[in-house]
Amino acid sequence: MKKIVVFLAVALLFSSPRTFATTVFSDSFSDPNGALLGQSPQIGTGAWTITGASVVNPINVNNGLVVLANTGQDAYAALSSSVSTTAGGSIFVGLDLNVTAALATGDYFLHFCSTVGGTSGFYDKIWVKSSGSGFVLGSQDNSGTVTYGSTVLTLGTTYRLVTEEDFVSGALNDTFEFYVNPTDLSVAANNTAYLSTTWSGATAEASSYAEINFRQGTASAAPSETIDNLFVGSTFSDVSAVPEPSTVALAAMGGTACLVAFRRRR
């Protein structure tokens, strides 16, 4: 009987559809309502910290969502470990995004930085601009051209957005893909990319990424949005979907059962 319990517990743990083995950042913003600054992610180093010095329009958490607007405070959180941009690797970002307002000029609201606490050297910028009655998403490497997708998305609707940067040997040639509501959560290529682009700026790729940043841009250009379930990882499946609470609980129960069975055997 003890062997059966141990077997079932191990099976539960390893049958979980998601693993955090290569996840370097995760935040579901489940802390109490109020200022984002000082709140700590589930996976990461330290807490959310102000970028620069502006304290205008502080970034807040409201009912498990980060609320971003424009003209104000920016914030960063350090990854659990820096991600090297060695050729052949990739970095993925996944987030639940709900854009409530967008402007024709467009602006970016999320990016990486190559150093912790840096106020320049921003990479992998996610842009939003209005299009008709909705909006489109855009990708920018560092200072190059912003490439927008052609599919117009609906304001006030939550989308699971996954971004991918593939590190290519040489300079100024990394590639990028965006996926919106992917259906295959294991293999990126089995989904149709919302947009695909190649490095276009004159600034070379960073040697590593150390933090992820929220940005509230100018009032004349920046969108307003809420964000939840922000993940950074080295594989598509690290960030493509949010684990169900029941899955996490099941894995925890399996681990507990395994530990209990082990202790009884001793």
C-alpha positions in Angstrom: 0.0 0.0 0.0 2.8 2.4 0.9 4.4 1.8 -2.5 1.2 2.6 -4.2 0.9 5.9 -2.3 4.4 6.9 -3.2 3.9 6.0 -6.9 0.7 8.0 -7.1 2.3 11.0 -5.4 5.3 11.0 -7.8 3.0 10.5 -10.8 0.9 13.6 -9.7 4.0 15.7 -9.4 5.5 14.7 -12.8 2.2 14.7 -14.7 1.7 18.4 -13.9 1.3 20.2 -17.3 3.7 23.0 -16.3 7.1 23.2 -14.7 9.0 26.3 -13.4 12.4 24.7 -14.1 13.4 27.4 -16.5 11.2 30.2 -15.3 13.2 33.2 -14.2 10.3 35.5 -13.3 6.7 35.0 -12.2 4.2 37.3 -10.6 0.4 36.9 -10.3 0.1 40.2 -8.3 -1.9 38.5 -5.5 -0.7 40.9 -2.8 -3.1 43.3 -1.2 -4.4 46.3 -3.2 -2.2 49.3 -3.2 1.2 50.4 -4.5 3.1 47.9 -6.6 6.5 49.1 -5.3 7.7 46.9 -2.5 5.6 43.9 -3.5 7.6 40.8 -4.3 7.0 38.5 -7.2 6.6 34.7 -6.7 9.8 34.1 -8.7 12.4 36.9 -9.0 15.0 38.7 -6.9 13.8 41.3 -4.4 10.7 43.5 -4.9 9.3 45.9 -7.4 11.3 49.0 -7.3 11.0 52.5 -8.9 12.8 53.2 -12.2 14.3 56.6 -12.1 12.7 59.1 -9.7 9.2 60.0 -10.8 6.5 59.4 -8.2 3.7 60.9 -10.3 0.8 58.5 -10.9 2.2 55.6 -8.8 1.6 52.1 -10.3 -1.0 50.2 -8.3 -2.3 46.7 -7.9 -6.1 46.4 -7.9 -7.8 43.1 -7.3 -4.8 41.1 -8.6 -4.2 43.3 -11.6 -1.4 45.8 -12.3 -3.0 49.0 -13.5 -0.9 51.1 -16.0 -1.9 54.5 -17.4 0.5 57.2 -18.6 2.8 60.1 -17.5 4.2 58.8 -14.3 6.0 56.2 -12.3 7.9 53.3 -13.9 9.0 50.2 -12.1 11.3 47.2 -12.4 11.7 43.8 -10.9 14.9 41.8 -11.1 14.9 38.3 -12.7 15.9 35.4 -10.4 19.0 35.2 -12.5 20.3 37.1 -15.5 19.5 35.5 -18.9 22.4 35.3 -21.3 21.6 36.0 -25.0 23.9 33.3 -26.2 23.2 32.2 -29.8 20.7 29.4 -30.0 18.8 30.3 -27.0 15.5 32.3 -26.5 13.6 34.3 -24.0 9.9 34.4 -23.7 7.4 36.7 -21.9 3.8 35.8 -21.1 1.2 38.1 -19.7 -2.6 38.5 -19.5 -3.2 41.9 -21.2 -6.3 44.0 -21.2 -6.0 47.3 -23.0 -8.6 49.8 -22.0 -7.5 52.8 -24.1 -5.0 53.4 -26.9 -3.8 56.3 -28.9 -2.8 56.7 -32.6 0.8 57.6 -31.9 1.5 54.5 -29.8 3.9 53.8 -27.0 5.5 50.9 -25.2 4.6 49.7 -21.7 6.8 46.7 -21.0 10.5 45.9 -21.7 13.7 44.3 -20.5 16.8 46.1 -19.1 20.3 44.7 -19.3 21.2 45.9 -15.8 19.3 45.9 -12.5 18.1 49.5 -11.8 19.2 50.8 -15.2 17.5 53.8 -16.7 18.6 53.1 -20.2 19.4 50.1 -22.4 15.8 49.0 -22.8 15.0 45.9 -25.0 12.1 43.9 -26.3 9.6 46.7 -26.0 5.9 45.9 -26.3 4.0 48.7 -28.0 0.3 49.4 -28.3 -1.4 51.9 -30.6 -5.1 52.4 -31.6 -6.4 51.1 -34.9 -10.0 51.8 -35.8 -12.2 51.1 -32.7 -9.5 48.7 -31.3 -5.8 48.4 -31.0 -2.7 46.6 -32.4 0.4 45.3 -30.7 3.9 46.2 -31.8 7.5 44.9 -31.2 10.7 47.0 -31.0 14.1 45.7 -30.3 15.8 48.7 -28.7 15.8 51.7 -31.0 14.8 50.2 -34.3 11.5 50.3 -36.2 8.3 49.4 -34.4 6.6 46.5 -36.2 2.9 46.2 -35.6 0.6 43.2 -36.2 -2.2 43.6 -38.7 -5.0 42.0 -36.6 -7.0 44.6 -34.7 -7.7 43.5 -31.1 -10.7 44.5 -29.0 -10.4 47.1 -26.2 -11.5 45.8 -22.8 -10.8 42.1 -23.7 -8.1 40.1 -21.9 -5.6 38.3 -24.2 -2.8 36.0 -23.3 0.2 37.5 -25.0 3.4 35.6 -25.5 6.5 37.3 -26.9 9.7 35.5 -28.1 13.2 36.7 -28.9 15.5 34.1 -30.5 19.2 34.8 -30.1 20.9 34.5 -33.4 24.7 34.3 -33.9 26.2 37.6 -34.9 25.0 41.2 -34.3 21.8 43.0 -35.2 19.9 39.8 -36.3 17.9 38.4 -33.5 14.3 37.6 -34.4 11.0 38.2 -32.6 7.5 36.7 -32.6 4.3 37.6 -30.8 1.5 35.1 -30.1 -2.0 36.1 -29.0 -4.1 33.5 -27.2 -2.0 30.5 -28.4 -3.9 27.2 -28.6 -0.8 24.9 -28.6 0.7 25.7 -25.2 3.8 23.5 -25.7 5.2 24.4 -29.1 5.3 28.0 -30.3 5.7 27.1 -34.0 2.3 25.2 -33.9 0.6 28.6 -33.5 0.2 31.3 -36.0 2.3 34.3 -35.0 0.5 37.6 -34.5 3.6 39.3 -35.8 7.2 38.3 -36.8 10.1 40.7 -37.2 13.9 40.9 -37.2 16.3 43.2 -35.3 16.3 46.6 -37.2 18.0 49.0 -34.9 21.7 50.2 -34.9 22.1 49.3 -31.2 23.5 45.8 -30.8 21.8 43.1 -28.8 22.5 43.1 -25.0 24.7 40.4 -23.6 22.1 39.5 -21.0 18.8 40.6 -19.5 18.6 41.3 -15.8 15.2 42.8 -15.1 11.7 43.3 -16.5 10.1 46.8 -16.5 6.7 48.4 -16.5 6.5 51.8 -18.2 3.9 54.6 -18.2 4.6 56.7 -21.3 3.5 60.1 -22.3 -0.2 61.2 -22.1 -0.2 61.9 -25.9 0.9 58.4 -26.9 0.7 55.8 -24.1 -2.0 53.2 -23.8 -3.9 52.3 -20.5 -4.0 48.6 -19.6 -4.1 46.0 -16.9 -1.7 43.2 -16.6 -1.7 39.9 -14.7 0.2 36.6 -14.6 3.5 37.9 -15.9 6.1 35.2 -16.6 9.6 35.2 -18.1 11.2 31.9 -19.1 13.5 30.2 -21.6 10.9 28.0 -23.2 7.5 28.7 -24.7 5.7 26.4 -22.3 7.2 28.3 -19.3 5.0 31.3 -20.1 2.2 30.2 -22.5 -0.4 29.5 -20.0 -1.3 30.1 -16.3 -1.4 27.0 -14.1 -4.8 26.3 -12.7 -4.9 26.6 -8.9 -6.2 23.0 -8.7 -3.1 21.8 -10.6 -0.8 23.6 -8.1 -2.8 22.2 -5.2 -2.7 18.7 -6.7 1.0 18.8 -7.0 1.3 20.0 -3.5 -0.9 17.2 -2.2 1.2 14.7 -4.2 4.4 16.1 -2.5 2.8 15.9 0.9 1.6 12.3 0.4 5.1 11.3 -0.8 6.7 12.9 2.2 4.2 11.3 4.6 4.7 7.8 3.1 8.5 8.3 3.3 8.4 9.2 6.9 6.1 6.3 7.8 8.4 3.9 6.1 11.3 5.2 8.2 
